[in-house]
Amino acid sequence: MLTFDKQKAKNFAAYERLKEEIHRKHRGHYVAIADGRIIRVTDDFDEAVAAVENFEHHLVFKGGTEPDPVPVRLRGWLRISS
């Protein structure tokens, strides 16, 4: 199992690798990244969060924006969002 820091690095590397596609195809939609890949793209923030809530580290952000590198607490869970 990867440590939290390694999961975080893997997810941000995936974001960097997929950034252009995300900005082009998913602008304005919530993108959920975990395990180094896009898990869900949706118009609903809660749906995006639910798709990745079982992963220790994940990113949830709106396409066309940059994910926030600082963890944010939301409803008792650790979230990365913008």
PDB file of N, CA, C and O in Angstrom:
ATOM      1  N   MET A   1       0.835  -1.180   0.000  1.00  0.00           N
ATOM      2  CA  MET A   1       0.000   0.000   0.000  1.00  0.00           C
ATOM      3  C   MET A   1       0.881   1.246   0.000  1.00  0.00           C
ATOM      4  O   MET A   1       1.869   1.322   0.730  1.00  0.00           O
ATOM      5  N   LEU A   2       0.509   2.218  -0.828  1.00  0.00           N
ATOM      6  CA  LEU A   2       1.273   3.453  -0.908  1.00  0.00           C
ATOM      7  C   LEU A   2       0.984   4.346   0.289  1.00  0.00           C
ATOM      8  O   LEU A   2      -0.140   4.382   0.792  1.00  0.00           O
ATOM      9  N   THR A   3       2.003   5.064   0.740  1.00  0.00           N
ATOM     10  CA  THR A   3       1.796   6.030   1.814  1.00  0.00           C
ATOM     11  C   THR A   3       0.981   7.197   1.276  1.00  0.00           C
ATOM     12  O   THR A   3       0.856   7.375   0.064  1.00  0.00           O
ATOM     13  N   PHE A   4       0.430   7.988   2.187  1.00  0.00           N
ATOM     14  CA  PHE A   4      -0.357   9.153   1.794  1.00  0.00           C
ATOM     15  C   PHE A   4       0.443  10.063   0.862  1.00  0.00           C
ATOM     16  O   PHE A   4      -0.071  10.509  -0.163  1.00  0.00           O
ATOM     17  N   ASP A   5       1.698  10.337   1.216  1.00  0.00           N
ATOM     18  CA  ASP A   5       2.527  11.232   0.396  1.00  0.00           C
ATOM     19  C   ASP A   5       2.763  10.663  -0.998  1.00  0.00           C
ATOM     20  O   ASP A   5       2.784  11.412  -1.974  1.00  0.00           O
ATOM     21  N   LYS A   6       2.939   9.353  -1.102  1.00  0.00           N
ATOM     22  CA  LYS A   6       3.135   8.733  -2.415  1.00  0.00           C
ATOM     23  C   LYS A   6       1.844   8.759  -3.224  1.00  0.00           C
ATOM     24  O   LYS A   6       1.872   8.962  -4.438  1.00  0.00           O
ATOM     25  N   GLN A   7       0.709   8.552  -2.552  1.00  0.00           N
ATOM     26  CA  GLN A   7      -0.576   8.655  -3.244  1.00  0.00           C
ATOM     27  C   GLN A   7      -0.789  10.076  -3.762  1.00  0.00           C
ATOM     28  O   GLN A   7      -1.223  10.280  -4.896  1.00  0.00           O
ATOM     29  N   LYS A   8      -0.477  11.049  -2.917  1.00  0.00           N
ATOM     30  CA  LYS A   8      -0.619  12.452  -3.303  1.00  0.00           C
ATOM     31  C   LYS A   8       0.251  12.750  -4.523  1.00  0.00           C
ATOM     32  O   LYS A   8      -0.213  13.366  -5.483  1.00  0.00           O
ATOM     33  N   ALA A   9       1.505  12.317  -4.488  1.00  0.00           N
ATOM     34  CA  ALA A   9       2.415  12.542  -5.617  1.00  0.00           C
ATOM     35  C   ALA A   9       1.884  11.871  -6.884  1.00  0.00           C
ATOM     36  O   ALA A   9       1.944  12.450  -7.968  1.00  0.00           O
ATOM     37  N   LYS A  10       1.368  10.658  -6.745  1.00  0.00           N
ATOM     38  CA  LYS A  10       0.812   9.922  -7.889  1.00  0.00           C
ATOM     39  C   LYS A  10      -0.389  10.661  -8.482  1.00  0.00           C
ATOM     40  O   LYS A  10      -0.530  10.736  -9.703  1.00  0.00           O
ATOM     41  N   ASN A  11      -1.242  11.199  -7.635  1.00  0.00           N
ATOM     42  CA  ASN A  11      -2.434  11.907  -8.118  1.00  0.00           C
ATOM     43  C   ASN A  11      -2.083  13.238  -8.773  1.00  0.00           C
ATOM     44  O   ASN A  11      -2.669  13.595  -9.795  1.00  0.00           O
ATOM     45  N   PHE A  12      -1.133  13.978  -8.199  1.00  0.00           N
ATOM     46  CA  PHE A  12      -0.731  15.228  -8.830  1.00  0.00           C
ATOM     47  C   PHE A  12       0.037  14.973 -10.133  1.00  0.00           C
ATOM     48  O   PHE A  12      -0.054  15.769 -11.068  1.00  0.00           O
ATOM     49  N   ALA A  13       0.788  13.877 -10.200  1.00  0.00           N
ATOM     50  CA  ALA A  13       1.455  13.511 -11.462  1.00  0.00           C
ATOM     51  C   ALA A  13       0.410  13.181 -12.525  1.00  0.00           C
ATOM     52  O   ALA A  13       0.563  13.554 -13.687  1.00  0.00           O
ATOM     53  N   ALA A  14      -0.643  12.486 -12.129  1.00  0.00           N
ATOM     54  CA  ALA A  14      -1.726  12.174 -13.063  1.00  0.00           C
ATOM     55  C   ALA A  14      -2.383  13.457 -13.539  1.00  0.00           C
ATOM     56  O   ALA A  14      -2.680  13.604 -14.724  1.00  0.00           O
ATOM     57  N   TYR A  15      -2.612  14.387 -12.616  1.00  0.00           N
ATOM     58  CA  TYR A  15      -3.206  15.666 -13.014  1.00  0.00           C
ATOM     59  C   TYR A  15      -2.313  16.368 -14.040  1.00  0.00           C
ATOM     60  O   TYR A  15      -2.802  16.838 -15.067  1.00  0.00           O
ATOM     61  N   GLU A  16      -1.030  16.441 -13.772  1.00  0.00           N
ATOM     62  CA  GLU A  16      -0.113  17.105 -14.710  1.00  0.00           C
ATOM     63  C   GLU A  16      -0.126  16.422 -16.076  1.00  0.00           C
ATOM     64  O   GLU A  16      -0.103  17.093 -17.107  1.00  0.00           O
ATOM     65  N   ARG A  17      -0.163  15.098 -16.084  1.00  0.00           N
ATOM     66  CA  ARG A  17      -0.185  14.327 -17.324  1.00  0.00           C
ATOM     67  C   ARG A  17      -1.486  14.551 -18.093  1.00  0.00           C
ATOM     68  O   ARG A  17      -1.484  14.566 -19.324  1.00  0.00           O
ATOM     69  N   LEU A  18      -2.590  14.724 -17.379  1.00  0.00           N
ATOM     70  CA  LEU A  18      -3.920  14.824 -17.993  1.00  0.00           C
ATOM     71  C   LEU A  18      -4.455  16.250 -18.054  1.00  0.00           C
ATOM     72  O   LEU A  18      -5.575  16.470 -18.517  1.00  0.00           O
ATOM     73  N   LYS A  19      -3.680  17.209 -17.600  1.00  0.00           N
ATOM     74  CA  LYS A  19      -4.138  18.592 -17.467  1.00  0.00           C
ATOM     75  C   LYS A  19      -4.766  19.156 -18.741  1.00  0.00           C
ATOM     76  O   LYS A  19      -5.867  19.706 -18.692  1.00  0.00           O
ATOM     77  N   GLU A  20      -4.098  19.029 -19.854  1.00  0.00           N
ATOM     78  CA  GLU A  20      -4.619  19.596 -21.109  1.00  0.00           C
ATOM     79  C   GLU A  20      -5.958  18.965 -21.478  1.00  0.00           C
ATOM     80  O   GLU A  20      -6.894  19.669 -21.859  1.00  0.00           O
ATOM     81  N   GLU A  21      -6.053  17.647 -21.367  1.00  0.00           N
ATOM     82  CA  GLU A  21      -7.302  16.947 -21.664  1.00  0.00           C
ATOM     83  C   GLU A  21      -8.414  17.391 -20.715  1.00  0.00           C
ATOM     84  O   GLU A  21      -9.544  17.627 -21.142  1.00  0.00           O
ATOM     85  N   ILE A  22      -8.093  17.502 -19.443  1.00  0.00           N
ATOM     86  CA  ILE A  22      -9.093  17.929 -18.453  1.00  0.00           C
ATOM     87  C   ILE A  22      -9.597  19.328 -18.782  1.00  0.00           C
ATOM     88  O   ILE A  22     -10.805  19.566 -18.788  1.00  0.00           O
ATOM     89  N   HIS A  23      -8.686  20.252 -19.054  1.00  0.00           N
ATOM     90  CA  HIS A  23      -9.089  21.624 -19.361  1.00  0.00           C
ATOM     91  C   HIS A  23      -9.888  21.697 -20.666  1.00  0.00           C
ATOM     92  O   HIS A  23     -10.804  22.511 -20.788  1.00  0.00           O
ATOM     93  N   ARG A  24      -9.550  20.867 -21.616  1.00  0.00           N
ATOM     94  CA  ARG A  24     -10.229  20.880 -22.918  1.00  0.00           C
ATOM     95  C   ARG A  24     -11.592  20.184 -22.869  1.00  0.00           C
ATOM     96  O   ARG A  24     -12.585  20.726 -23.355  1.00  0.00           O
ATOM     97  N   LYS A  25     -11.638  18.990 -22.285  1.00  0.00           N
ATOM     98  CA  LYS A  25     -12.855  18.171 -22.334  1.00  0.00           C
ATOM     99  C   LYS A  25     -13.790  18.341 -21.141  1.00  0.00           C
ATOM    100  O   LYS A  25     -14.994  18.115 -21.261  1.00  0.00           O
ATOM    101  N   HIS A  26     -13.252  18.733 -20.001  1.00  0.00           N
ATOM    102  CA  HIS A  26     -14.047  18.692 -18.776  1.00  0.00           C
ATOM    103  C   HIS A  26     -14.179  20.050 -18.083  1.00  0.00           C
ATOM    104  O   HIS A  26     -14.497  20.111 -16.895  1.00  0.00           O
ATOM    105  N   ARG A  27     -13.937  21.134 -18.817  1.00  0.00           N
ATOM    106  CA  ARG A  27     -14.048  22.478 -18.244  1.00  0.00           C
ATOM    107  C   ARG A  27     -15.442  22.676 -17.651  1.00  0.00           C
ATOM    108  O   ARG A  27     -16.451  22.440 -18.315  1.00  0.00           O
ATOM    109  N   GLY A  28     -15.481  23.111 -16.399  1.00  0.00           N
ATOM    110  CA  GLY A  28     -16.749  23.390 -15.738  1.00  0.00           C
ATOM    111  C   GLY A  28     -17.383  22.191 -15.058  1.00  0.00           C
ATOM    112  O   GLY A  28     -18.389  22.332 -14.363  1.00  0.00           O
ATOM    113  N   HIS A  29     -16.806  21.011 -15.252  1.00  0.00           N
ATOM    114  CA  HIS A  29     -17.312  19.796 -14.606  1.00  0.00           C
ATOM    115  C   HIS A  29     -16.370  19.420 -13.464  1.00  0.00           C
ATOM    116  O   HIS A  29     -15.184  19.748 -13.498  1.00  0.00           O
ATOM    117  N   TYR A  30     -16.896  18.741 -12.466  1.00  0.00           N
ATOM    118  CA  TYR A  30     -16.042  18.275 -11.371  1.00  0.00           C
ATOM    119  C   TYR A  30     -15.301  17.017 -11.799  1.00  0.00           C
ATOM    120  O   TYR A  30     -15.887  16.074 -12.332  1.00  0.00           O
ATOM    121  N   VAL A  31     -14.004  17.029 -11.553  1.00  0.00           N
ATOM    122  CA  VAL A  31     -13.131  15.916 -11.908  1.00  0.00           C
ATOM    123  C   VAL A  31     -12.601  15.315 -10.605  1.00  0.00           C
ATOM    124  O   VAL A  31     -12.098  16.030  -9.738  1.00  0.00           O
ATOM    125  N   ALA A  32     -12.720  14.009 -10.481  1.00  0.00           N
ATOM    126  CA  ALA A  32     -12.216  13.301  -9.308  1.00  0.00           C
ATOM    127  C   ALA A  32     -11.068  12.395  -9.752  1.00  0.00           C
ATOM    128  O   ALA A  32     -11.242  11.521 -10.602  1.00  0.00           O
ATOM    129  N   ILE A  33      -9.904  12.616  -9.167  1.00  0.00           N
ATOM    130  CA  ILE A  33      -8.717  11.821  -9.473  1.00  0.00           C
ATOM    131  C   ILE A  33      -8.297  11.068  -8.213  1.00  0.00           C
ATOM    132  O   ILE A  33      -8.224  11.646  -7.129  1.00  0.00           O
ATOM    133  N   ALA A  34      -8.023   9.784  -8.366  1.00  0.00           N
ATOM    134  CA  ALA A  34      -7.483   8.950  -7.286  1.00  0.00           C
ATOM    135  C   ALA A  34      -6.747   7.793  -7.941  1.00  0.00           C
ATOM    136  O   ALA A  34      -7.014   7.453  -9.094  1.00  0.00           O
ATOM    137  N   ASP A  35      -5.837   7.199  -7.218  1.00  0.00           N
ATOM    138  CA  ASP A  35      -5.067   6.069  -7.730  1.00  0.00           C
ATOM    139  C   ASP A  35      -4.365   6.406  -9.048  1.00  0.00           C
ATOM    140  O   ASP A  35      -4.140   5.529  -9.883  1.00  0.00           O
ATOM    141  N   GLY A  36      -4.021   7.688  -9.224  1.00  0.00           N
ATOM    142  CA  GLY A  36      -3.283   8.109 -10.407  1.00  0.00           C
ATOM    143  C   GLY A  36      -4.089   8.142 -11.691  1.00  0.00           C
ATOM    144  O   GLY A  36      -3.517   8.090 -12.780  1.00  0.00           O
ATOM    145  N   ARG A  37      -5.430   8.228 -11.581  1.00  0.00           N
ATOM    146  CA  ARG A  37      -6.274   8.254 -12.786  1.00  0.00           C
ATOM    147  C   ARG A  37      -7.577   8.998 -12.496  1.00  0.00           C
ATOM    148  O   ARG A  37      -7.951   9.198 -11.341  1.00  0.00           O
ATOM    149  N   ILE A  38      -8.254   9.399 -13.561  1.00  0.00           N
ATOM    150  CA  ILE A  38      -9.568  10.020 -13.415  1.00  0.00           C
ATOM    151  C   ILE A  38     -10.557   8.917 -13.052  1.00  0.00           C
ATOM    152  O   ILE A  38     -10.678   7.913 -13.753  1.00  0.00           O
ATOM    153  N   ILE A  39     -11.256   9.124 -11.949  1.00  0.00           N
ATOM    154  CA  ILE A  39     -12.251   8.169 -11.484  1.00  0.00           C
ATOM    155  C   ILE A  39     -13.648   8.583 -11.941  1.00  0.00           C
ATOM    156  O   ILE A  39     -14.458   7.734 -12.314  1.00  0.00           O
ATOM    157  N   ARG A  40     -13.931   9.891 -11.914  1.00  0.00           N
ATOM    158  CA  ARG A  40     -15.282  10.360 -12.237  1.00  0.00           C
ATOM    159  C   ARG A  40     -15.229  11.788 -12.739  1.00  0.00           C
ATOM    160  O   ARG A  40     -14.439  12.601 -12.258  1.00  0.00           O
ATOM    161  N   VAL A  41     -16.083  12.088 -13.717  1.00  0.00           N
ATOM    162  CA  VAL A  41     -16.326  13.454 -14.184  1.00  0.00           C
ATOM    163  C   VAL A  41     -17.827  13.654 -14.125  1.00  0.00           C
ATOM    164  O   VAL A  41     -18.583  12.858 -14.682  1.00  0.00           O
ATOM    165  N   THR A  42     -18.269  14.719 -13.449  1.00  0.00           N
ATOM    166  CA  THR A  42     -19.691  14.930 -13.226  1.00  0.00           C
ATOM    167  C   THR A  42     -19.978  16.417 -13.013  1.00  0.00           C
ATOM    168  O   THR A  42     -19.067  17.204 -12.758  1.00  0.00           O
ATOM    169  N   ASP A  43     -21.237  16.785 -13.118  1.00  0.00           N
ATOM    170  CA  ASP A  43     -21.660  18.154 -12.825  1.00  0.00           C
ATOM    171  C   ASP A  43     -21.926  18.354 -11.336  1.00  0.00           C
ATOM    172  O   ASP A  43     -22.122  19.483 -10.888  1.00  0.00           O
ATOM    173  N   ASP A  44     -21.933  17.272 -10.572  1.00  0.00           N
ATOM    174  CA  ASP A  44     -22.310  17.323  -9.169  1.00  0.00           C
ATOM    175  C   ASP A  44     -21.098  17.082  -8.265  1.00  0.00           C
ATOM    176  O   ASP A  44     -20.474  16.023  -8.323  1.00  0.00           O
ATOM    177  N   PHE A  45     -20.774  18.063  -7.437  1.00  0.00           N
ATOM    178  CA  PHE A  45     -19.614  17.962  -6.555  1.00  0.00           C
ATOM    179  C   PHE A  45     -19.718  16.750  -5.628  1.00  0.00           C
ATOM    180  O   PHE A  45     -18.765  15.983  -5.493  1.00  0.00           O
ATOM    181  N   ASP A  46     -20.877  16.582  -4.993  1.00  0.00           N
ATOM    182  CA  ASP A  46     -21.045  15.474  -4.051  1.00  0.00           C
ATOM    183  C   ASP A  46     -20.875  14.119  -4.733  1.00  0.00           C
ATOM    184  O   ASP A  46     -20.349  13.182  -4.132  1.00  0.00           O
ATOM    185  N   GLU A  47     -21.308  14.013  -5.964  1.00  0.00           N
ATOM    186  CA  GLU A  47     -21.147  12.767  -6.718  1.00  0.00           C
ATOM    187  C   GLU A  47     -19.665  12.493  -6.989  1.00  0.00           C
ATOM    188  O   GLU A  47     -19.211  11.352  -6.903  1.00  0.00           O
ATOM    189  N   ALA A  48     -18.923  13.545  -7.314  1.00  0.00           N
ATOM    190  CA  ALA A  48     -17.478  13.391  -7.546  1.00  0.00           C
ATOM    191  C   ALA A  48     -16.777  12.950  -6.269  1.00  0.00           C
ATOM    192  O   ALA A  48     -15.927  12.060  -6.294  1.00  0.00           O
ATOM    193  N   VAL A  49     -17.134  13.572  -5.162  1.00  0.00           N
ATOM    194  CA  VAL A  49     -16.541  13.225  -3.876  1.00  0.00           C
ATOM    195  C   VAL A  49     -16.875  11.779  -3.503  1.00  0.00           C
ATOM    196  O   VAL A  49     -16.003  11.034  -3.055  1.00  0.00           O
ATOM    197  N   ALA A  50     -18.124  11.388  -3.687  1.00  0.00           N
ATOM    198  CA  ALA A  50     -18.548  10.025  -3.350  1.00  0.00           C
ATOM    199  C   ALA A  50     -17.771   8.987  -4.148  1.00  0.00           C
ATOM    200  O   ALA A  50     -17.506   7.893  -3.650  1.00  0.00           O
ATOM    201  N   ALA A  51     -17.406   9.318  -5.372  1.00  0.00           N
ATOM    202  CA  ALA A  51     -16.692   8.368  -6.231  1.00  0.00           C
ATOM    203  C   ALA A  51     -15.291   8.057  -5.719  1.00  0.00           C
ATOM    204  O   ALA A  51     -14.736   7.003  -6.031  1.00  0.00           O
ATOM    205  N   VAL A  52     -14.712   8.968  -4.933  1.00  0.00           N
ATOM    206  CA  VAL A  52     -13.330   8.776  -4.477  1.00  0.00           C
ATOM    207  C   VAL A  52     -13.182   8.736  -2.958  1.00  0.00           C
ATOM    208  O   VAL A  52     -12.066   8.747  -2.440  1.00  0.00           O
ATOM    209  N   GLU A  53     -14.300   8.690  -2.252  1.00  0.00           N
ATOM    210  CA  GLU A  53     -14.219   8.778  -0.794  1.00  0.00           C
ATOM    211  C   GLU A  53     -13.513   7.589  -0.144  1.00  0.00           C
ATOM    212  O   GLU A  53     -13.080   7.703   1.002  1.00  0.00           O
ATOM    213  N   ASN A  54     -13.384   6.475  -0.820  1.00  0.00           N
ATOM    214  CA  ASN A  54     -12.695   5.321  -0.242  1.00  0.00           C
ATOM    215  C   ASN A  54     -11.189   5.338  -0.460  1.00  0.00           C
ATOM    216  O   ASN A  54     -10.478   4.467   0.041  1.00  0.00           O
ATOM    217  N   PHE A  55     -10.701   6.322  -1.203  1.00  0.00           N
ATOM    218  CA  PHE A  55      -9.263   6.472  -1.416  1.00  0.00           C
ATOM    219  C   PHE A  55      -8.712   7.402  -0.337  1.00  0.00           C
ATOM    220  O   PHE A  55      -9.330   8.415  -0.010  1.00  0.00           O
ATOM    221  N   GLU A  56      -7.560   7.059   0.207  1.00  0.00           N
ATOM    222  CA  GLU A  56      -6.983   7.894   1.261  1.00  0.00           C
ATOM    223  C   GLU A  56      -6.654   9.297   0.733  1.00  0.00           C
ATOM    224  O   GLU A  56      -6.924  10.288   1.410  1.00  0.00           O
ATOM    225  N   HIS A  57      -6.083   9.386  -0.453  1.00  0.00           N
ATOM    226  CA  HIS A  57      -5.808  10.692  -1.067  1.00  0.00           C
ATOM    227  C   HIS A  57      -6.509  10.762  -2.403  1.00  0.00           C
ATOM    228  O   HIS A  57      -6.531   9.789  -3.157  1.00  0.00           O
ATOM    229  N   HIS A  58      -7.076  11.900  -2.693  1.00  0.00           N
ATOM    230  CA  HIS A  58      -7.727  12.129  -3.975  1.00  0.00           C
ATOM    231  C   HIS A  58      -7.802  13.621  -4.235  1.00  0.00           C
ATOM    232  O   HIS A  58      -7.623  14.440  -3.333  1.00  0.00           O
ATOM    233  N   LEU A  59      -8.067  13.952  -5.477  1.00  0.00           N
ATOM    234  CA  LEU A  59      -8.276  15.339  -5.887  1.00  0.00           C
ATOM    235  C   LEU A  59      -9.694  15.449  -6.420  1.00  0.00           C
ATOM    236  O   LEU A  59     -10.141  14.596  -7.187  1.00  0.00           O
ATOM    237  N   VAL A  60     -10.401  16.493  -6.020  1.00  0.00           N
ATOM    238  CA  VAL A  60     -11.701  16.817  -6.596  1.00  0.00           C
ATOM    239  C   VAL A  60     -11.669  18.305  -6.887  1.00  0.00           C
ATOM    240  O   VAL A  60     -11.480  19.116  -5.981  1.00  0.00           O
ATOM    241  N   PHE A  61     -11.852  18.665  -8.149  1.00  0.00           N
ATOM    242  CA  PHE A  61     -11.745  20.064  -8.566  1.00  0.00           C
ATOM    243  C   PHE A  61     -12.564  20.260  -9.825  1.00  0.00           C
ATOM    244  O   PHE A  61     -12.967  19.295 -10.474  1.00  0.00           O
ATOM    245  N   LYS A  62     -12.807  21.509 -10.163  1.00  0.00           N
ATOM    246  CA  LYS A  62     -13.555  21.839 -11.360  1.00  0.00           C
ATOM    247  C   LYS A  62     -12.590  21.938 -12.535  1.00  0.00           C
ATOM    248  O   LYS A  62     -11.569  22.621 -12.454  1.00  0.00           O
ATOM    249  N   GLY A  63     -12.922  21.248 -13.633  1.00  0.00           N
ATOM    250  CA  GLY A  63     -12.099  21.323 -14.837  1.00  0.00           C
ATOM    251  C   GLY A  63     -11.970  22.764 -15.288  1.00  0.00           C
ATOM    252  O   GLY A  63     -12.951  23.508 -15.308  1.00  0.00           O
ATOM    253  N   GLY A  64     -10.766  23.154 -15.647  1.00  0.00           N
ATOM    254  CA  GLY A  64     -10.498  24.534 -16.020  1.00  0.00           C
ATOM    255  C   GLY A  64      -9.843  25.298 -14.885  1.00  0.00           C
ATOM    256  O   GLY A  64      -9.400  26.431 -15.070  1.00  0.00           O
ATOM    257  N   THR A  65      -9.780  24.679 -13.699  1.00  0.00           N
ATOM    258  CA  THR A  65      -9.092  25.274 -12.557  1.00  0.00           C
ATOM    259  C   THR A  65      -7.969  24.331 -12.139  1.00  0.00           C
ATOM    260  O   THR A  65      -7.895  23.191 -12.596  1.00  0.00           O
ATOM    261  N   GLU A  66      -7.121  24.814 -11.287  1.00  0.00           N
ATOM    262  CA  GLU A  66      -6.031  23.995 -10.761  1.00  0.00           C
ATOM    263  C   GLU A  66      -6.484  23.374  -9.439  1.00  0.00           C
ATOM    264  O   GLU A  66      -7.123  24.054  -8.636  1.00  0.00           O
ATOM    265  N   PRO A  67      -6.168  22.097  -9.194  1.00  0.00           N
ATOM    266  CA  PRO A  67      -6.490  21.530  -7.882  1.00  0.00           C
ATOM    267  C   PRO A  67      -5.657  22.205  -6.804  1.00  0.00           C
ATOM    268  O   PRO A  67      -4.495  22.550  -7.024  1.00  0.00           O
ATOM    269  N   ASP A  68      -6.248  22.386  -5.665  1.00  0.00           N
ATOM    270  CA  ASP A  68      -5.580  23.022  -4.533  1.00  0.00           C
ATOM    271  C   ASP A  68      -4.636  22.016  -3.874  1.00  0.00           C
ATOM    272  O   ASP A  68      -5.078  20.939  -3.474  1.00  0.00           O
ATOM    273  N   PRO A  69      -3.361  22.338  -3.753  1.00  0.00           N
ATOM    274  CA  PRO A  69      -2.428  21.393  -3.151  1.00  0.00           C
ATOM    275  C   PRO A  69      -2.545  21.294  -1.630  1.00  0.00           C
ATOM    276  O   PRO A  69      -1.910  20.439  -1.013  1.00  0.00           O
ATOM    277  N   VAL A  70      -3.357  22.166  -1.022  1.00  0.00           N
ATOM    278  CA  VAL A  70      -3.507  22.170   0.428  1.00  0.00           C
ATOM    279  C   VAL A  70      -4.772  21.400   0.799  1.00  0.00           C
ATOM    280  O   VAL A  70      -5.849  21.730   0.304  1.00  0.00           O
ATOM    281  N   PRO A  71      -4.671  20.390   1.650  1.00  0.00           N
ATOM    282  CA  PRO A  71      -5.863  19.639   2.055  1.00  0.00           C
ATOM    283  C   PRO A  71      -6.886  20.537   2.742  1.00  0.00           C
ATOM    284  O   PRO A  71      -6.531  21.426   3.516  1.00  0.00           O
ATOM    285  N   VAL A  72      -8.141  20.293   2.452  1.00  0.00           N
ATOM    286  CA  VAL A  72      -9.250  21.041   3.043  1.00  0.00           C
ATOM    287  C   VAL A  72     -10.173  20.040   3.729  1.00  0.00           C
ATOM    288  O   VAL A  72     -10.487  18.995   3.158  1.00  0.00           O
ATOM    289  N   ARG A  73     -10.608  20.347   4.942  1.00  0.00           N
ATOM    290  CA  ARG A  73     -11.559  19.467   5.646  1.00  0.00           C
ATOM    291  C   ARG A  73     -12.967  19.823   5.201  1.00  0.00           C
ATOM    292  O   ARG A  73     -13.357  20.990   5.203  1.00  0.00           O
ATOM    293  N   LEU A  74     -13.719  18.808   4.822  1.00  0.00           N
ATOM    294  CA  LEU A  74     -15.087  19.001   4.376  1.00  0.00           C
ATOM    295  C   LEU A  74     -15.909  17.838   4.886  1.00  0.00           C
ATOM    296  O   LEU A  74     -15.636  16.692   4.532  1.00  0.00           O
ATOM    297  N   ARG A  75     -16.894  18.099   5.696  1.00  0.00           N
ATOM    298  CA  ARG A  75     -17.754  17.059   6.251  1.00  0.00           C
ATOM    299  C   ARG A  75     -16.960  15.949   6.936  1.00  0.00           C
ATOM    300  O   ARG A  75     -17.327  14.776   6.858  1.00  0.00           O
ATOM    301  N   GLY A  76     -15.880  16.322   7.600  1.00  0.00           N
ATOM    302  CA  GLY A  76     -15.129  15.338   8.364  1.00  0.00           C
ATOM    303  C   GLY A  76     -14.150  14.505   7.545  1.00  0.00           C
ATOM    304  O   GLY A  76     -13.403  13.706   8.110  1.00  0.00           O
ATOM    305  N   TRP A  77     -14.139  14.672   6.239  1.00  0.00           N
ATOM    306  CA  TRP A  77     -13.224  13.915   5.383  1.00  0.00           C
ATOM    307  C   TRP A  77     -12.145  14.852   4.873  1.00  0.00           C
ATOM    308  O   TRP A  77     -12.345  16.065   4.797  1.00  0.00           O
ATOM    309  N   LEU A  78     -11.022  14.292   4.531  1.00  0.00           N
ATOM    310  CA  LEU A  78      -9.947  15.073   3.941  1.00  0.00           C
ATOM    311  C   LEU A  78     -10.216  15.206   2.461  1.00  0.00           C
ATOM    312  O   LEU A  78     -10.321  14.201   1.758  1.00  0.00           O
ATOM    313  N   ARG A  79     -10.327  16.418   1.980  1.00  0.00           N
ATOM    314  CA  ARG A  79     -10.621  16.660   0.572  1.00  0.00           C
ATOM    315  C   ARG A  79      -9.584  17.615  -0.011  1.00  0.00           C
ATOM    316  O   ARG A  79      -9.055  18.481   0.685  1.00  0.00           O
ATOM    317  N   ILE A  80      -9.312  17.443  -1.269  1.00  0.00           N
ATOM    318  CA  ILE A  80      -8.522  18.401  -2.024  1.00  0.00           C
ATOM    319  C   ILE A  80      -9.482  18.938  -3.072  1.00  0.00           C
ATOM    320  O   ILE A  80      -9.940  18.190  -3.936  1.00  0.00           O
ATOM    321  N   SER A  81      -9.784  20.200  -3.006  1.00  0.00           N
ATOM    322  CA  SER A  81     -10.752  20.742  -3.958  1.00  0.00           C
ATOM    323  C   SER A  81     -10.493  22.210  -4.172  1.00  0.00           C
ATOM    324  O   SER A  81      -9.750  22.840  -3.419  1.00  0.00           O
ATOM    325  N   SER A  82     -11.109  22.753  -5.199  1.00  0.00           N
ATOM    326  CA  SER A  82     -11.022  24.186  -5.439  1.00  0.00           C
ATOM    327  C   SER A  82     -12.366  24.703  -5.834  1.00  0.00           C
ATOM    328  O   SER A  82     -12.518  25.898  -6.085  1.00  0.00           O
TER     329      SER A  82
END
